[in-house]
Amino acid sequence: MNVIGYPFTLLDYQQDCFLIKSKADLTSTVTDQIREAIKSCSQNDYSIIYLNAKDAVDVDLSGINEVINSHYTLQQHSKKLVFVYKRNSEVEKWVETTGLNKFIETAIVN
């Protein structure tokens, strides 16, 4: 399985959050796994779900579309998606090209 998930806590946030991380690239090869993880998160008690793509080297339109789909799926359940990616990466290029950060909360790491 290329997608893992686990709960975690933030120091300045009272509730637990959930992290979904792709161990592979953000391409069509993992979209089904991400979709299943998001579906599961939409039915649990976590209000903020982080989708971590900071280790992704290869990205395609299917992967970016799955991020958008994840955002809207969680939004229908009053949950928030935070998309995490690395500065100066292929993911950042896609975020800039698509304007993803204008409607999905993002977190950039070095």
URVEN-V685305 format. One record per pair of residues at least 12 apart in sequence whose ideal C-beta (glycine too) atoms are under 7 Angstrom apart, sorted by the first residue. I is the first residue (numbers start at 1). J is the second residue. D is the distance in whole Angstrom. If there is no record, write none. Layout:
BEGIN
i:I j:J d:D
i:I j:J d:D
END
This chain:
BEGIN
i:1 j:33 d:7
i:2 j:22 d:6
i:2 j:23 d:5
i:2 j:24 d:4
i:2 j:30 d:5
i:2 j:33 d:6
i:3 j:20 d:6
i:3 j:22 d:5
i:3 j:30 d:6
i:3 j:33 d:4
i:3 j:34 d:6
i:3 j:37 d:5
i:4 j:21 d:5
i:4 j:23 d:7
i:5 j:18 d:6
i:5 j:19 d:6
i:5 j:20 d:5
i:5 j:37 d:5
i:6 j:19 d:6
i:7 j:46 d:7
i:15 j:47 d:6
i:16 j:46 d:6
i:17 j:46 d:6
i:17 j:48 d:5
i:17 j:50 d:6
i:18 j:41 d:6
i:18 j:46 d:4
i:18 j:49 d:5
i:19 j:50 d:5
i:19 j:52 d:6
i:20 j:34 d:7
i:20 j:37 d:5
i:20 j:49 d:6
i:20 j:50 d:7
i:20 j:51 d:5
i:20 j:52 d:7
i:21 j:52 d:4
i:22 j:34 d:7
i:22 j:53 d:6
i:22 j:56 d:6
i:25 j:56 d:5
i:25 j:57 d:6
i:25 j:58 d:4
i:25 j:59 d:7
i:26 j:53 d:5
i:26 j:56 d:4
i:26 j:59 d:5
i:26 j:63 d:3
i:26 j:91 d:6
i:27 j:58 d:6
i:27 j:59 d:7
i:27 j:60 d:5
i:27 j:62 d:6
i:27 j:63 d:5
i:28 j:60 d:6
i:28 j:62 d:4
i:28 j:63 d:7
i:31 j:62 d:5
i:31 j:63 d:7
i:31 j:66 d:4
i:34 j:66 d:5
i:34 j:70 d:6
i:35 j:66 d:6
i:38 j:70 d:4
i:38 j:73 d:5
i:38 j:74 d:7
i:41 j:74 d:7
i:42 j:73 d:6
i:42 j:74 d:6
i:42 j:77 d:4
i:42 j:79 d:7
i:47 j:79 d:6
i:47 j:80 d:7
i:48 j:80 d:5
i:48 j:82 d:6
i:49 j:74 d:6
i:49 j:79 d:6
i:49 j:81 d:6
i:50 j:82 d:5
i:50 j:84 d:6
i:51 j:67 d:6
i:51 j:70 d:6
i:51 j:81 d:6
i:51 j:83 d:5
i:51 j:84 d:7
i:52 j:84 d:4
i:53 j:83 d:7
i:53 j:84 d:7
i:53 j:85 d:5
i:53 j:91 d:5
i:54 j:84 d:6
i:54 j:85 d:6
i:54 j:86 d:4
i:54 j:109 d:5
i:56 j:91 d:6
i:57 j:90 d:6
i:58 j:90 d:7
i:59 j:90 d:5
i:59 j:91 d:5
i:59 j:94 d:5
i:64 j:94 d:5
i:64 j:98 d:6
i:64 j:100 d:7
i:67 j:83 d:6
i:67 j:100 d:7
i:67 j:104 d:7
i:71 j:104 d:5
i:80 j:105 d:7
i:81 j:104 d:6
i:81 j:105 d:7
i:82 j:105 d:5
i:82 j:107 d:6
i:83 j:104 d:5
i:83 j:106 d:5
i:84 j:107 d:5
i:84 j:109 d:6
i:85 j:106 d:7
i:85 j:108 d:6
i:86 j:109 d:6
i:87 j:108 d:5
i:87 j:110 d:5
END
